[in-house]
Amino acid sequence: MASNKLTDAKIKILKPQEKVYRILDSDRLYIEVRPSGTKVWRFKFTHQGKESSMSLGEYPSIGLADARILREEMRAKLARGVHPVLERKQLKLEEESKLTNTFKNVALEYYAERLSSKTENYKNQFSVSMEKDVFPAIGSKDIKAVTSTDVLGILKNTIKRVRSQKNRGTGEVTAIQNRKFIGAVMRYAIATLRAENDPTYAVRDVVIRPEVTHARPLNKDERIKIRTRLETYGGTETVKNAGLMLLYTMLRTIEIRRMEWSWVDFDDRIVTFPKTAMKKSREHILPMSDQVYAILKNQ
């Protein structure tokens, strides 16, 4: 290696050869000329008694003056006991983590890993929540950086969105559901070592669920009337039987509509609803009364 300091004029006239060669500038900074013609700045250093080197970038993107400044920055790091190559690798990993550990990526992973046993309705609710309210706000954000302020903003915007849609309610129930979904994703991130806290906890009481007014039960006269009218119902037999099933079983309409023959056991006179078909994701066993048995046998 030559010992004279480099100049831009000297660098420009360096020609590629069959093998890589290096020209020293000063203080262990040199330029490496490759057979392809590429010229790369490299800095050689010693850390804890071990020789190492690192690239400082290509010439002319990194000029001579810039290369010398970078060299001094690396020497300052070494003086503080920092290995500049290891530090660079760590910073690169952190940047890659920010790109891969976005809230959206973790939420999609959570969906695949944790919701496979949930009902299609529940999974659809989660997806709609994410697409409509959550991803637009924090989808591209590093999940570690999601704050309670972010969640609060989502809750407020959710209520505003729902209220802007005619006859869709006041939005509190949807906002609370969004908070629960975000919290589930955050806790999954904590369990998989990609986050340290759940920001939904601080805003858990901000939105109050409105009091639910349930439909009143039918009185005796109304039950007699609907039972009588079902007998004279002029529509299809399937609809008539579904109405009778509602009266005899207290099932929800969706459970009756989605009932499958494979769940029906005529020998033991039971209908076993799998947890995927039930609101609370629990298996439900329905003993058949004589009326239910007759309806299903004749269906």
Contacts in CASP RR format, 6 or more apart in sequence:
PFRMAT RR
TARGET T0000
AUTHOR 0000-0000-0000
METHOD contacts of the structure
MODEL  1
MASNKLTDAKIKILKPQEKVYRILDSDRLYIEVRPSGTKVWRFKFTHQGK
ESSMSLGEYPSIGLADARILREEMRAKLARGVHPVLERKQLKLEEESKLT
NTFKNVALEYYAERLSSKTENYKNQFSVSMEKDVFPAIGSKDIKAVTSTD
VLGILKNTIKRVRSQKNRGTGEVTAIQNRKFIGAVMRYAIATLRAENDPT
YAVRDVVIRPEVTHARPLNKDERIKIRTRLETYGGTETVKNAGLMLLYTM
LRTIEIRRMEWSWVDFDDRIVTFPKTAMKKSREHILPMSDQVYAILKNQ
1 22 0 8 1.000
1 23 0 8 1.000
1 24 0 8 1.000
1 30 0 8 1.000
2 23 0 8 1.000
2 24 0 8 1.000
3 24 0 8 1.000
5 25 0 8 1.000
5 26 0 8 1.000
6 23 0 8 1.000
6 24 0 8 1.000
6 25 0 8 1.000
6 31 0 8 1.000
6 64 0 8 1.000
7 64 0 8 1.000
8 63 0 8 1.000
8 64 0 8 1.000
10 23 0 8 1.000
11 23 0 8 1.000
11 31 0 8 1.000
11 39 0 8 1.000
11 59 0 8 1.000
11 64 0 8 1.000
14 23 0 8 1.000
14 31 0 8 1.000
14 33 0 8 1.000
14 39 0 8 1.000
15 33 0 8 1.000
16 33 0 8 1.000
16 34 0 8 1.000
16 35 0 8 1.000
16 36 0 8 1.000
16 37 0 8 1.000
17 33 0 8 1.000
17 35 0 8 1.000
18 35 0 8 1.000
19 35 0 8 1.000
20 32 0 8 1.000
20 33 0 8 1.000
20 34 0 8 1.000
20 35 0 8 1.000
21 32 0 8 1.000
21 33 0 8 1.000
22 30 0 8 1.000
22 31 0 8 1.000
22 32 0 8 1.000
22 33 0 8 1.000
22 42 0 8 1.000
23 30 0 8 1.000
23 31 0 8 1.000
23 33 0 8 1.000
24 30 0 8 1.000
25 31 0 8 1.000
25 64 0 8 1.000
25 67 0 8 1.000
25 68 0 8 1.000
26 68 0 8 1.000
27 71 0 8 1.000
27 75 0 8 1.000
28 43 0 8 1.000
28 44 0 8 1.000
28 45 0 8 1.000
28 71 0 8 1.000
29 41 0 8 1.000
29 42 0 8 1.000
29 43 0 8 1.000
29 56 0 8 1.000
29 67 0 8 1.000
29 68 0 8 1.000
29 71 0 8 1.000
30 41 0 8 1.000
30 42 0 8 1.000
30 44 0 8 1.000
31 39 0 8 1.000
31 40 0 8 1.000
31 41 0 8 1.000
31 42 0 8 1.000
31 59 0 8 1.000
31 67 0 8 1.000
32 39 0 8 1.000
32 40 0 8 1.000
32 41 0 8 1.000
32 42 0 8 1.000
33 39 0 8 1.000
34 40 0 8 1.000
38 58 0 8 1.000
39 58 0 8 1.000
39 59 0 8 1.000
39 60 0 8 1.000
40 55 0 8 1.000
40 57 0 8 1.000
40 58 0 8 1.000
40 59 0 8 1.000
41 55 0 8 1.000
41 56 0 8 1.000
41 57 0 8 1.000
41 58 0 8 1.000
41 59 0 8 1.000
41 62 0 8 1.000
41 63 0 8 1.000
41 67 0 8 1.000
41 70 0 8 1.000
42 53 0 8 1.000
42 54 0 8 1.000
42 55 0 8 1.000
42 56 0 8 1.000
43 53 0 8 1.000
43 54 0 8 1.000
43 56 0 8 1.000
43 70 0 8 1.000
43 71 0 8 1.000
43 74 0 8 1.000
44 51 0 8 1.000
44 52 0 8 1.000
44 53 0 8 1.000
45 51 0 8 1.000
45 52 0 8 1.000
45 53 0 8 1.000
45 54 0 8 1.000
45 74 0 8 1.000
45 75 0 8 1.000
45 78 0 8 1.000
45 84 0 8 1.000
46 52 0 8 1.000
47 78 0 8 1.000
47 81 0 8 1.000
47 83 0 8 1.000
52 83 0 8 1.000
52 85 0 8 1.000
54 74 0 8 1.000
54 84 0 8 1.000
54 85 0 8 1.000
54 88 0 8 1.000
56 62 0 8 1.000
56 67 0 8 1.000
56 70 0 8 1.000
56 71 0 8 1.000
56 74 0 8 1.000
57 67 0 8 1.000
59 67 0 8 1.000
62 70 0 8 1.000
74 84 0 8 1.000
77 83 0 8 1.000
77 84 0 8 1.000
77 87 0 8 1.000
78 84 0 8 1.000
97 142 0 8 1.000
97 194 0 8 1.000
98 142 0 8 1.000
101 142 0 8 1.000
101 143 0 8 1.000
101 144 0 8 1.000
101 189 0 8 1.000
101 194 0 8 1.000
102 139 0 8 1.000
102 140 0 8 1.000
102 141 0 8 1.000
102 142 0 8 1.000
102 143 0 8 1.000
103 134 0 8 1.000
103 135 0 8 1.000
103 138 0 8 1.000
103 139 0 8 1.000
103 140 0 8 1.000
103 141 0 8 1.000
103 142 0 8 1.000
103 143 0 8 1.000
103 146 0 8 1.000
103 185 0 8 1.000
104 130 0 8 1.000
104 135 0 8 1.000
104 139 0 8 1.000
104 140 0 8 1.000
106 143 0 8 1.000
106 185 0 8 1.000
106 188 0 8 1.000
106 189 0 8 1.000
106 192 0 8 1.000
106 194 0 8 1.000
107 130 0 8 1.000
107 134 0 8 1.000
107 135 0 8 1.000
107 139 0 8 1.000
107 185 0 8 1.000
109 188 0 8 1.000
110 184 0 8 1.000
110 185 0 8 1.000
110 188 0 8 1.000
111 123 0 8 1.000
111 126 0 8 1.000
111 127 0 8 1.000
113 188 0 8 1.000
114 184 0 8 1.000
114 188 0 8 1.000
115 122 0 8 1.000
115 123 0 8 1.000
115 126 0 8 1.000
117 275 0 8 1.000
117 276 0 8 1.000
117 281 0 8 1.000
118 126 0 8 1.000
118 276 0 8 1.000
118 281 0 8 1.000
119 276 0 8 1.000
119 277 0 8 1.000
119 278 0 8 1.000
119 281 0 8 1.000
120 276 0 8 1.000
122 281 0 8 1.000
125 177 0 8 1.000
126 181 0 8 1.000
129 174 0 8 1.000
129 177 0 8 1.000
129 178 0 8 1.000
129 181 0 8 1.000
130 181 0 8 1.000
132 161 0 8 1.000
133 154 0 8 1.000
133 157 0 8 1.000
133 158 0 8 1.000
133 161 0 8 1.000
133 174 0 8 1.000
133 178 0 8 1.000
134 154 0 8 1.000
134 178 0 8 1.000
134 181 0 8 1.000
134 182 0 8 1.000
137 150 0 8 1.000
137 153 0 8 1.000
137 154 0 8 1.000
137 157 0 8 1.000
138 146 0 8 1.000
138 150 0 8 1.000
138 154 0 8 1.000
141 150 0 8 1.000
143 185 0 8 1.000
143 186 0 8 1.000
143 189 0 8 1.000
143 194 0 8 1.000
143 195 0 8 1.000
144 189 0 8 1.000
144 194 0 8 1.000
144 195 0 8 1.000
144 196 0 8 1.000
146 182 0 8 1.000
146 186 0 8 1.000
146 195 0 8 1.000
146 199 0 8 1.000
147 199 0 8 1.000
148 199 0 8 1.000
148 200 0 8 1.000
148 202 0 8 1.000
148 203 0 8 1.000
150 199 0 8 1.000
151 179 0 8 1.000
151 182 0 8 1.000
151 199 0 8 1.000
151 200 0 8 1.000
151 203 0 8 1.000
152 203 0 8 1.000
152 206 0 8 1.000
154 175 0 8 1.000
154 178 0 8 1.000
154 179 0 8 1.000
154 182 0 8 1.000
155 175 0 8 1.000
155 178 0 8 1.000
155 179 0 8 1.000
155 203 0 8 1.000
155 206 0 8 1.000
155 207 0 8 1.000
156 175 0 8 1.000
158 171 0 8 1.000
158 174 0 8 1.000
158 175 0 8 1.000
158 178 0 8 1.000
159 170 0 8 1.000
159 171 0 8 1.000
159 172 0 8 1.000
159 174 0 8 1.000
159 175 0 8 1.000
159 207 0 8 1.000
162 168 0 8 1.000
162 169 0 8 1.000
162 170 0 8 1.000
162 171 0 8 1.000
162 174 0 8 1.000
162 175 0 8 1.000
163 169 0 8 1.000
163 170 0 8 1.000
163 171 0 8 1.000
170 210 0 8 1.000
172 207 0 8 1.000
172 208 0 8 1.000
172 209 0 8 1.000
172 210 0 8 1.000
173 209 0 8 1.000
173 210 0 8 1.000
175 207 0 8 1.000
176 207 0 8 1.000
176 209 0 8 1.000
179 200 0 8 1.000
179 203 0 8 1.000
179 204 0 8 1.000
179 207 0 8 1.000
180 200 0 8 1.000
182 200 0 8 1.000
183 198 0 8 1.000
183 200 0 8 1.000
186 195 0 8 1.000
186 197 0 8 1.000
186 198 0 8 1.000
186 199 0 8 1.000
186 200 0 8 1.000
187 198 0 8 1.000
189 195 0 8 1.000
190 196 0 8 1.000
190 197 0 8 1.000
190 198 0 8 1.000
218 226 0 8 1.000
223 247 0 8 1.000
226 247 0 8 1.000
227 247 0 8 1.000
230 240 0 8 1.000
230 243 0 8 1.000
230 244 0 8 1.000
230 247 0 8 1.000
233 239 0 8 1.000
233 240 0 8 1.000
234 240 0 8 1.000
237 299 0 8 1.000
238 299 0 8 1.000
241 295 0 8 1.000
241 298 0 8 1.000
241 299 0 8 1.000
242 253 0 8 1.000
242 256 0 8 1.000
242 257 0 8 1.000
243 256 0 8 1.000
244 291 0 8 1.000
244 295 0 8 1.000
245 251 0 8 1.000
245 256 0 8 1.000
245 292 0 8 1.000
245 295 0 8 1.000
246 253 0 8 1.000
246 256 0 8 1.000
248 289 0 8 1.000
248 291 0 8 1.000
248 292 0 8 1.000
248 295 0 8 1.000
249 256 0 8 1.000
249 286 0 8 1.000
249 292 0 8 1.000
251 286 0 8 1.000
252 279 0 8 1.000
255 273 0 8 1.000
255 277 0 8 1.000
255 278 0 8 1.000
258 277 0 8 1.000
259 271 0 8 1.000
259 273 0 8 1.000
263 271 0 8 1.000
263 272 0 8 1.000
263 273 0 8 1.000
263 274 0 8 1.000
264 271 0 8 1.000
264 296 0 8 1.000
265 271 0 8 1.000
265 272 0 8 1.000
266 293 0 8 1.000
266 296 0 8 1.000
266 297 0 8 1.000
269 287 0 8 1.000
269 288 0 8 1.000
269 293 0 8 1.000
270 285 0 8 1.000
270 286 0 8 1.000
270 287 0 8 1.000
270 288 0 8 1.000
271 285 0 8 1.000
271 286 0 8 1.000
271 288 0 8 1.000
271 292 0 8 1.000
271 296 0 8 1.000
272 283 0 8 1.000
272 284 0 8 1.000
272 285 0 8 1.000
272 286 0 8 1.000
273 283 0 8 1.000
273 284 0 8 1.000
273 285 0 8 1.000
273 286 0 8 1.000
274 283 0 8 1.000
275 281 0 8 1.000
275 282 0 8 1.000
275 283 0 8 1.000
277 284 0 8 1.000
278 284 0 8 1.000
286 292 0 8 1.000
288 296 0 8 1.000
END
